Amino acid sequence: MEIKGEACGMVDEKRFYLRGVKLADQCPKCSETRKVDFGEEYLSYPVVGKPFDYFMCCERCGHEWSVKLVLEITLARAAFNAMPASEKS
């Protein structure tokens, strides 16, 4: 089996959640750590492979800043897992 190419284009999803993905960054003004859980907050129509600004707001001092992110999608062959003996008939 061979998989070639790169994922590209817009994800046609207004509210694109990424459960299990978290971001933490320090506020450039007061150094408070701001955490984002993308299972609760979402990306709106992200474009695969194209860098974009994600805007953050410090809950402590109200300062706003952006971080540069890029959404990458990978497709790979799954490892073969033998059926457990308990499931064999």
C-alpha positions as CSV (number, residue, x, y, z in Angstrom):
1,M,0.0,0.0,0.0
2,E,1.2,3.5,-0.8
3,I,-0.3,6.8,0.4
4,K,0.8,10.0,-1.4
5,G,0.0,13.7,-1.3
6,E,-0.8,16.3,1.3
7,A,-4.2,17.3,2.7
8,C,-5.2,20.9,1.7
9,G,-8.1,23.2,1.5
10,M,-10.8,24.5,3.8
11,V,-12.4,22.2,6.3
12,D,-16.1,22.8,5.6
13,E,-17.0,23.0,9.3
14,K,-18.1,26.3,11.0
15,R,-17.3,24.8,14.5
16,F,-14.3,22.5,14.1
17,Y,-13.5,20.9,17.5
18,L,-10.3,19.1,18.2
19,R,-11.0,16.9,21.2
20,G,-7.8,16.2,23.1
21,V,-5.9,19.2,21.7
22,K,-4.9,21.9,24.1
23,L,-2.9,25.1,23.8
24,A,-1.2,27.1,26.6
25,D,0.5,30.4,26.1
26,Q,1.7,33.2,28.3
27,C,0.2,36.6,28.2
28,P,2.9,39.0,26.9
29,K,1.7,41.7,29.3
30,C,1.3,40.1,32.7
31,S,2.8,36.6,32.1
32,E,-0.4,34.8,33.2
33,T,-0.8,31.4,31.4
34,R,-3.9,31.2,29.2
35,K,-5.1,27.7,28.3
36,V,-7.4,26.8,25.5
37,D,-9.1,23.4,25.2
38,F,-10.1,22.9,21.5
39,G,-12.6,20.2,22.6
40,E,-14.5,23.1,24.1
41,E,-13.4,26.1,21.9
42,Y,-13.3,25.7,18.1
43,L,-11.7,26.8,14.9
44,S,-14.0,28.3,12.3
45,Y,-13.6,27.0,8.8
46,P,-9.8,26.3,9.2
47,V,-7.7,25.9,6.1
48,V,-5.4,22.8,6.2
49,G,-1.7,23.6,5.8
50,K,-2.2,27.4,5.8
51,P,-0.9,29.4,8.8
52,F,-3.5,31.5,10.6
53,D,-3.7,33.8,13.6
54,Y,-5.6,32.4,16.7
55,F,-6.6,35.3,19.0
56,M,-6.3,34.9,22.7
57,C,-7.4,37.1,25.6
58,C,-5.9,37.1,29.1
59,E,-8.5,36.5,31.8
60,R,-6.4,38.3,34.3
61,C,-5.5,41.6,32.6
62,G,-7.7,41.6,29.5
63,H,-4.7,41.9,27.1
64,E,-5.4,40.4,23.6
65,W,-2.7,38.8,21.4
66,S,-2.5,36.3,18.6
67,V,-0.5,33.1,18.1
68,K,0.3,31.7,14.7
69,L,-1.1,28.1,14.2
70,V,-1.4,25.7,11.3
71,L,-3.8,22.7,11.0
72,E,-2.1,19.6,9.6
73,I,-3.9,16.4,8.8
74,T,-2.0,13.1,8.4
75,L,-3.3,9.8,6.9
76,A,-1.3,6.7,7.7
77,R,-1.7,3.0,7.5
78,A,-2.8,1.5,10.8
79,A,-0.7,-1.2,12.4
80,F,-2.1,-4.7,12.1
81,N,-3.5,-6.0,15.3
82,A,-4.1,-9.7,15.6
83,M,-7.6,-10.7,17.0
84,P,-7.4,-11.5,20.7
85,A,-7.7,-15.2,21.4
86,S,-10.9,-14.5,23.4
87,E,-12.6,-13.3,20.2
88,K,-11.6,-16.3,18.1
89,S,-14.2,-19.0,17.6
